Structures are given as structure tokens and as C-alpha cells.
């Protein structure tokens, strides 16, 4: 599985990147190698941390989005 992480308003910390790789890496056993996971992180006013996760499975999209006050919590819930 290829994991692409982007942050709209800044850089992704190494700790958060490692957590994303560890959690999404568990999905490797379920999908083939050519699956791409796109993780978009963004922060808005009012301490809103948004995480969007999209998996592209040969034309079928699986998408999750979560908004909380903590980026780690948003990712875990998504």
C-alpha cells in the first residue's frame, strides 16, 4: 500500500507521519500492493483539526473524514 500524506496548512510532524504509517500499514494484509491511501490533514480556525482518508481500490473509493480538536484524535477516529 502506498500512503500519501499532505497537510494543507503546514508540515506533517514525524511522530504523526509514523502513526499514520503504522495504523494504515495494518491494512496491507487486506489489500493488494497497488492500493493508494491519500491522507489529507488541515487545521482551521477554532482549533478544528480535519483528517480525510481516501482509499482508491480499482475505481472504488473508500473515504473517511473526522473533525476534532486534536489531530491525533481525528486520525484515530477516521
C-alpha positions in Angstrom: 0.0 0.0 0.0 1.3 3.4 -0.9 0.5 6.1 1.6 0.5 9.8 0.6 0.2 12.3 3.4 -0.4 16.0 2.8 -1.0 18.9 5.2 -2.8 21.9 3.8 -1.6 24.5 6.3 1.9 23.2 7.2 4.2 20.3 7.6 3.4 16.9 9.0 5.4 16.0 12.1 7.5 12.9 12.1 5.5 11.5 15.1 2.2 11.9 13.2 3.6 10.5 10.0 4.9 7.4 11.9 1.5 6.9 13.5 -0.3 7.2 10.1 2.1 4.7 8.5 1.7 2.3 11.5 -2.1 2.4 11.5 -2.7 2.3 7.8 0.1 -0.3 7.4 -2.2 -2.8 9.1 -4.5 -2.7 6.1 -1.7 -4.1 3.9 -2.9 -7.7 4.6 -6.4 -6.8 3.3 -5.5 -5.1 0.0 -3.1 -5.6 -2.8 0.1 -3.6 -3.3 -1.3 -1.2 -5.9 -3.8 0.4 -3.4 -3.1 4.1 -2.7 -4.2 5.8 0.5 -4.4 9.6 0.5 -4.4 11.3 3.9 -5.2 15.0 3.9 -4.7 16.9 7.1 -5.8 20.5 7.7 -6.4 22.9 10.5 -9.0 25.7 10.6 -9.9 28.5 13.0 -11.3 27.5 16.3 -8.9 24.6 16.8 -10.6 22.4 14.2 -8.4 19.6 13.0 -9.7 17.8 10.0 -8.4 14.4 8.7 -9.6 13.0 5.4 -8.6 9.4 4.4 -9.3 8.1 0.9 -8.5 4.6 -0.4 -8.7 4.0 -4.2 -9.4 0.3 -4.9 -9.5 0.0 -8.7 -12.2 2.6 -9.1 -14.0 2.0 -5.8 -13.4 4.8 -3.3 -13.5 4.3 0.5 -13.5 7.6 2.3 -13.4 8.7 6.0 -13.4 12.2 7.5 -13.3 13.3 11.1 -13.1 16.7 12.8 -11.9 17.1 16.4 -9.8 19.5 18.5 -6.7 17.2 18.3 -5.1 15.9 15.1 -4.2 12.5 16.6 -7.7 12.0 17.8 -9.1 13.0 14.4 -6.9 10.4 12.7 -7.7 7.7 15.1 -11.5 8.2 14.8 -11.3 8.4 11.0 
